[in-house]
Amino acid sequence: MKKISILVPCFNEVENAELMAESLINVLNEALSEYDYEIVFIDNCSNDGTRNVIEKLCAENSKIKAIFNVTNFGQFNSPFYGMCQCSGDCVIPICCDFQDPVEMIPVFVKKWEEGHKVVSGIKTSSKENGFIYFLRTIYYKLIKNMSDVKMIEHFTGFGLYDKTFIELLKKLDDPIPFMRGIVAEYGEGFNMVEVEYEQAKRRAGKTHNNFYSLYDAAMLSFTSYTKIGLRLATFIGLACSGISFIIAIFYLVLKLVRWNSFYAGTAPMTIGVFFLGGMQLLFIGLIGEYILNINTRVIHRPVVVEEKRINFDKTP
């Protein structure tokens, strides 16, 4: 009997955790009764009672397992680590806030049985804030056009991954794994297929994404999969140098020809200094993002450090 692993990353989801477990069990028992299963919650150091709910679920059902992290390791590390700890023939990560529809699980499994070892869920529309969805669309198109890897638009990581792909993830030994990029880079070799769905609204609670977390995700993708920042710094630097040289020659000629009547003034110099200073700060910051990425990889801290795990030593 094949085994399906469902991974549920969560952080402060006390209102959603129990209902998510019930919904998953219902789908697995009704639509996928011929499969064995495990449901693995990986908690990113919640402080709202989510852990108490998960411990209760684990006590009631040995097929529900849990990993508790010692601190919050971010929206990428925790799911990646959890996927590598699952023992099923395939792994399906799903958000605990119900934005990823549980009804898609049988669809993913069907595609898997047809021979696709990676099934990517693609958002064709979303019930979230329209402006946010628009910004995400722009971001996905930018990163897709600038990356050497063929990035997948509106892909969040929701999908199905065969155990052979999970073995690849374990071998990568990446301290800052960016799942969307990894799937885009290696998915074609695993007969990847895309399945469309509509993203639902968050069922309860507040989103944990903010400007900083979204910026962090964008910078991780830019610095891991594009050279655009460094190339822009080079090209714009050359352009500014060329323009400055031409302007300098122009002013020199005017001054020589009209020595007494031509006054350059301080405005052009002041504007030029502020413009070039701003460009320098912009690209120093961008280069700093690349250096930060390198520094994190060189330090090579663990992807996640566990506080404890539950039911991993129990046989249902």
Secondary structure, DSSP 8 states (H G I E B T S, - for coil): --EEEEEEEESS-TTTHHHHHHHHHHHHHHH-TTSEEEEEEEE----SSHHHHHHHHHHH-TTEEEEEESS--HHHHHHHHHHHH--SSEEEE--TTS-S-GGGHHHHHHHHHTT-SEEEEEEEEESS-HHHHHHHHHHHHHHHHHBSS---TTEEEEEEEEHHHHHHHHHH--SS--HHHHHHHHGGGGT-EEEEEEE----SS-----HHHHHHHHHHHHHHHB-HHHHHHHHHHHHHHHHHHHHHHHHHHHHHHTTTT----SHHHHHHHHHHHHHHHHHHHHHHHHHHHHHHHHH---S--EEEEESTT---
